[in-house]
Amino acid sequence: MDFFVVVNSIIVLFILMAVGYASYKAKIINRSAAGGLSSFLVNISLPCLIIISMQIPLNEEIFANTMEMFLIAGIYYALSFAFALIVPKFFVKSDLERGVYRFMLVFSNLGFMGIPVTIAMFGEEAAFYTSLFMLPFGLLVFSAGILMLRPDMGKYFDKKLILNPGIIASLAGLLFFFTGYSIPEPFFNVIDTLGSMTTPLAMVVVGALLAAMPIKEMFSDTKIYIMSAFRLLVIPFALFLLLRPFVDDPLMLGIPVILAAMPVAANAVLLAEEYNVDSNAASKGVFISTLMCLATIPIIGILLL
């Protein structure tokens, strides 16, 4: 593994968070502005990113590996959901707060960190399979993910759960993927530009929300460290043990395990803010897990040697 790639990705994330932190302290961004940016990201930028991530060429030669990667992604999410349903019960009391921890255990930072790290470990070929692994992400994060954050939505029909921009973008993206449809220019360029805003703006929002907390509070929450340990070490190790007897190809085994070891997705903060749950816990989860992954990703990398 080129450890510099991992460090570089993490440094970029922290600098973006620092920009948001400084902007809040300098009163360039206030709490209301951070909420507005979150809403823009959830409803416009992130759906654009989902559509662009599904603009992947599909042909008969790679169809078998594509289906295998989809199956492995399904196993990963099933495993993550199992941990998410059980683990937070032991250390989180509030139902709404528990939903945030469940979300953080399931959804990791696949896009910004996942692609450069898997390429560094497995070569350029890894980018395609990493993109395939990411395909179910958008559909799940805007359906099961929202239900995790707001379980009360499951008690009655809410069109916001079914007809939100993320679900629509995921379904459109999957349709484009399986039909081989390529979005024409200039529409592709517009969607790509809006989607590329997601990571930098999301980390700025995380930094701004962290700035509203006392510094001590950012590091003193034991629950965040427990969640991060499961997110960064336990889940990827469990996935490795589950897949190893059945998957012979080092690429098809290594990519999912490394992606399972990524830190908490910044989407946790954006959706927690959008659906009025504990965005402070989500912000701390992104910050602490991203910091801890400097040590944990090399451990998982050694496991795959």
Beta strands, then each sheet from edge to edge (+ up, - down):
end
